[in-house]
Amino acid sequence: MNLKKLLKLCAGNKIAATLFGILVITIVSSMVFIQSVFGQTSIHQILETLQTPELFSEAFVSDDSAGASVDVTVPGTDHKESTAPEISQSATPVPALPSPIQESTIVMAAETTTTAPTATHKPTSVPKPTAKPTPAETVVAAAVTTAAETAPPSSRSLEYGMASAVLDLANQQRTGLCALTWSDSLAATAQIRAKEIEVSFSHTRPDGSEWYTAGSPLAENIAKEQSSSAAVMQSWMASAAHAANITNAAYTQMGVACYNVNGICYWVQEFS
């Protein structure tokens, strides 16, 4: 369909005229948008590709009042097919101008780059190197930690009943001698010494001083691991030195302590 027939159809049909108008507006809007985004060069390339110069050489026809058709032509054109003029282009393509949206993006990027602050960090103090533990220290520390975690809770108590029972057993060994009497002060000294011999089983105290500095006794017997009063008296009487303290006629008072640590008893006799 050529342009004349299309114009006649639009003149006699309102719907066709409306559609044609929408088509023209769409084409013009598209050309304006292409020019704003890609530049004038792109429009020339599109027109060269289409090669439709006859579109502009067709006569615009309109009906006059008498019904006669008037042929109006564009000056300097005829109905023969014309050749689109060749567009000269340099060897190096000219970059297309950026669109308004692209220009805004470029400006924002440049502002962000130039105004970004430079972060600097200065150390306030130089950390001192810490000594690393040796492998042996690490193994020992791990063993101590494991032992502390796996060891059962410690149980420590003074067994007053077992201690007082020793007094009667000792007097049974003093045939023909005066009976020993219980002394609370000697018992207090014995309790101190019982806790000390758990640390160092000796008549020398843990601080290096002598046993009698814990109070004012004249003699001392110690023992450990006997589970009863009778057992500890049997152990002492089996030793001549310990038995001599128990049967000494010069002694008239005695104090005894039994210190139980996780089932192990530490025994002390003090005489005066």
C-alpha positions as CSV (number, residue, x, y, z in Angstrom):
1,M,0.0,0.0,0.0
2,N,1.4,3.4,-1.1
3,L,1.1,6.7,0.8
4,K,-1.8,8.0,-1.4
5,K,-4.0,5.0,-0.7
6,L,-3.1,5.2,3.0
7,L,-4.1,8.9,3.2
8,K,-7.4,8.2,1.3
9,L,-8.2,5.4,3.7
10,C,-7.5,7.6,6.7
11,A,-9.7,10.4,5.2
12,G,-12.7,8.2,5.0
13,N,-12.2,6.1,8.2
14,K,-11.7,7.8,11.6
15,I,-10.3,4.6,13.1
16,A,-7.7,4.3,10.4
17,A,-6.8,7.9,10.8
18,T,-6.4,7.5,14.6
19,L,-4.2,4.5,14.2
20,F,-2.1,6.3,11.6
21,G,-1.7,9.2,13.9
22,I,-0.6,6.9,16.7
23,L,1.9,5.2,14.4
24,V,3.4,8.6,13.3
25,I,3.7,9.8,16.9
26,T,5.3,6.5,17.9
27,I,7.9,6.8,15.1
28,V,8.7,10.4,15.9
29,S,9.0,9.7,19.6
30,S,11.3,6.7,18.9
31,M,13.5,8.9,16.6
32,V,13.8,11.6,19.3
33,F,14.6,9.0,22.0
34,I,17.3,7.3,19.8
35,Q,18.8,10.7,19.0
36,S,19.0,11.7,22.7
37,V,20.6,8.4,23.7
38,F,22.7,7.3,20.8
39,G,23.3,10.6,18.9
40,Q,22.4,12.0,15.5
41,T,24.7,9.4,13.8
42,S,22.4,6.5,14.8
43,I,19.4,8.2,13.1
44,H,21.3,8.6,9.8
45,Q,22.4,5.0,10.0
46,I,18.8,3.8,10.5
47,L,17.5,5.9,7.6
48,E,20.3,4.6,5.4
49,T,19.3,1.1,6.3
50,L,15.7,1.6,5.6
51,Q,16.4,3.3,2.2
52,T,12.9,4.7,1.9
53,P,13.4,8.1,0.2
54,E,10.2,7.5,-1.7
55,L,8.3,8.0,1.5
56,F,9.1,11.7,1.4
57,S,8.6,11.9,-2.4
58,E,5.0,10.8,-2.4
59,A,2.3,13.3,-3.0
60,F,0.2,14.4,-0.1
61,V,-3.4,14.1,-1.3
62,S,-6.4,15.9,0.2
63,D,-10.0,16.2,-1.1
64,D,-11.2,19.7,-1.9
65,S,-14.7,21.0,-1.6
66,A,-15.5,20.0,-5.3
67,G,-14.3,16.5,-4.7
68,A,-11.3,16.9,-7.1
69,S,-8.0,15.5,-6.0
70,V,-5.1,17.9,-5.8
71,D,-1.7,16.6,-6.5
72,V,0.9,18.3,-4.2
73,T,4.5,17.2,-4.6
74,V,7.5,18.1,-2.7
75,P,9.6,20.6,-4.7
76,G,12.7,19.1,-6.3
77,T,11.5,15.5,-6.1
78,D,9.8,13.2,-8.6
79,H,8.3,9.7,-8.4
80,K,11.5,7.9,-9.5
81,E,13.4,5.9,-6.9
82,S,16.2,8.0,-5.5
83,T,19.4,6.9,-3.9
84,A,20.1,8.0,-0.3
85,P,23.1,10.2,0.0
86,E,26.1,8.4,1.3
87,I,27.1,9.4,4.8
88,S,30.8,10.0,5.3
89,Q,32.3,8.6,8.5
90,S,35.8,8.8,9.9
91,A,37.9,5.6,10.4
92,T,37.8,6.2,14.2
93,P,34.2,6.1,15.5
94,V,33.1,9.1,17.5
95,P,31.8,8.0,20.8
96,A,28.2,8.7,21.4
97,L,27.3,11.5,23.8
98,P,26.1,10.1,27.1
99,S,22.4,10.4,27.9
100,P,21.2,12.6,30.8
101,I,20.9,9.5,33.0
102,Q,24.4,8.4,32.1
103,E,25.8,11.9,32.8
104,S,24.2,11.9,36.2
105,T,25.7,8.5,37.0
106,I,29.2,9.6,35.9
107,V,29.0,12.8,38.0
108,M,27.9,10.9,41.0
109,A,30.7,8.3,40.6
110,A,33.3,11.1,40.2
111,E,32.0,12.9,43.4
112,T,32.1,9.6,45.4
113,T,35.6,8.9,44.3
114,T,37.0,12.4,45.0
115,T,35.2,12.9,48.4
116,A,35.9,9.5,49.9
117,P,38.0,10.0,53.1
118,T,41.3,8.2,53.4
119,A,41.2,6.0,56.5
120,T,44.4,6.0,58.6
121,H,45.2,4.1,61.7
122,K,48.0,4.8,64.2
123,P,48.7,2.2,66.9
124,T,48.3,3.7,70.4
125,S,50.9,1.3,71.9
126,V,53.2,-1.4,70.9
127,P,52.2,-4.7,72.4
128,K,54.8,-6.4,74.5
129,P,55.7,-9.9,73.4
130,T,54.6,-12.6,75.8
131,A,56.7,-15.6,76.6
132,K,55.3,-18.8,75.2
133,P,55.2,-21.8,77.4
134,T,57.6,-24.6,76.6
135,P,56.2,-28.0,75.5
136,A,57.1,-29.5,78.9
137,E,55.2,-26.7,80.8
138,T,52.2,-27.2,78.5
139,V,52.2,-31.0,79.2
140,V,52.5,-30.4,83.0
141,A,49.7,-27.8,83.0
142,A,47.4,-30.1,81.0
143,A,48.1,-32.9,83.4
144,V,47.4,-30.8,86.5
145,T,44.2,-29.5,84.9
146,T,43.1,-33.1,84.0
147,A,43.9,-34.3,87.6
148,A,42.0,-31.4,89.1
149,E,39.0,-32.2,86.9
150,T,39.0,-35.9,87.5
151,A,39.9,-36.0,91.2
152,P,37.0,-36.6,93.6
153,P,36.2,-33.9,96.1
154,S,38.5,-33.9,99.1
155,S,37.0,-35.0,102.5
156,R,38.7,-33.8,105.7
157,S,37.5,-34.1,109.3
158,L,38.6,-34.5,112.9
159,E,37.4,-37.8,114.4
160,Y,36.7,-36.8,118.0
161,G,35.2,-40.1,119.1
162,M,38.1,-42.2,117.8
163,A,40.6,-39.8,119.4
164,S,39.0,-39.9,122.9
165,A,38.9,-43.7,122.8
166,V,42.7,-43.8,122.8
167,L,42.7,-42.5,126.4
168,D,41.1,-45.6,127.8
169,L,43.4,-47.9,125.7
170,A,46.5,-46.0,126.9
171,N,45.5,-46.3,130.6
172,Q,45.1,-50.1,130.1
173,Q,48.8,-50.2,129.3
174,R,49.8,-48.3,132.5
175,T,49.4,-51.1,135.0
176,G,50.5,-50.0,138.4
177,L,50.8,-46.3,137.2
178,C,48.5,-43.4,137.7
179,A,45.9,-43.0,135.0
180,L,46.3,-40.3,132.4
181,T,43.6,-37.6,132.3
182,W,42.3,-35.8,129.2
183,S,43.7,-32.3,128.5
184,D,41.8,-30.0,126.1
185,S,44.9,-27.9,125.5
186,L,47.0,-30.9,124.6
187,A,44.2,-32.1,122.3
188,A,44.2,-28.7,120.5
189,T,48.0,-29.0,120.0
190,A,47.4,-32.6,118.7
191,Q,44.9,-31.4,116.2
192,I,47.3,-28.8,114.9
193,R,50.0,-31.4,114.5
194,A,47.7,-33.9,112.9
195,K,47.0,-31.5,110.1
196,E,50.7,-30.8,109.8
197,I,51.8,-34.4,109.5
198,E,49.4,-34.8,106.6
199,V,51.7,-32.4,104.8
200,S,55.0,-33.6,106.3
201,F,55.0,-36.8,108.3
202,S,57.7,-35.9,110.8
203,H,58.3,-34.5,114.2
204,T,59.7,-31.4,112.4
205,R,56.9,-29.0,111.5
206,P,56.3,-28.0,107.9
207,D,57.9,-24.6,108.6
208,G,61.1,-26.3,109.9
209,S,60.5,-25.7,113.6
210,E,60.3,-28.4,116.2
211,W,57.1,-30.3,117.2
212,Y,56.8,-28.9,120.7
213,T,56.5,-25.3,119.4
214,A,52.9,-26.1,118.5
215,G,52.0,-25.9,122.2
216,S,53.6,-27.0,125.5
217,P,53.8,-30.8,125.4
218,L,56.6,-33.0,126.9
219,A,56.4,-35.9,124.5
220,E,54.7,-36.8,121.2
221,N,53.6,-39.9,119.3
222,I,52.5,-39.8,115.6
223,A,51.1,-42.4,113.3
224,K,49.1,-42.7,110.1
225,E,46.8,-45.0,108.1
226,Q,45.5,-47.0,111.1
227,S,41.7,-47.2,110.7
228,S,40.8,-47.5,114.4
229,S,41.8,-46.5,117.9
230,A,42.8,-50.1,118.8
231,A,45.0,-50.4,115.6
232,V,46.9,-47.3,116.3
233,M,47.5,-48.3,120.0
234,Q,48.8,-51.6,118.8
235,S,51.2,-49.9,116.4
236,W,52.5,-47.6,119.1
237,M,53.0,-50.3,121.7
238,A,54.9,-52.4,119.1
239,S,57.6,-49.6,119.1
240,A,59.8,-49.3,122.2
241,A,60.2,-45.5,121.9
242,H,56.4,-44.9,121.5
243,A,55.5,-47.4,124.2
244,A,57.9,-45.6,126.6
245,N,56.0,-42.4,126.2
246,I,52.7,-44.1,126.9
247,T,54.0,-45.9,130.1
248,N,56.1,-43.0,131.4
249,A,55.1,-42.5,135.1
250,A,56.1,-38.8,134.9
251,Y,53.2,-38.0,132.5
252,T,49.8,-37.4,134.0
253,Q,47.9,-35.8,131.1
254,M,47.3,-36.6,127.4
255,G,45.6,-35.2,124.4
256,V,44.8,-37.1,121.2
257,A,43.7,-36.1,117.6
258,C,42.6,-38.2,114.7
259,Y,42.5,-36.3,111.3
260,N,40.7,-38.2,108.5
261,V,41.7,-37.2,105.0
262,N,39.8,-39.1,102.3
263,G,39.7,-42.2,104.5
264,I,43.4,-42.0,105.7
265,C,43.7,-41.2,109.4
266,Y,46.6,-39.2,110.8
267,W,47.1,-39.8,114.6
268,V,48.9,-37.6,117.2
269,Q,49.4,-38.2,121.0
270,E,50.6,-35.3,123.2
271,F,51.8,-35.9,126.8
272,S,52.6,-33.6,129.7
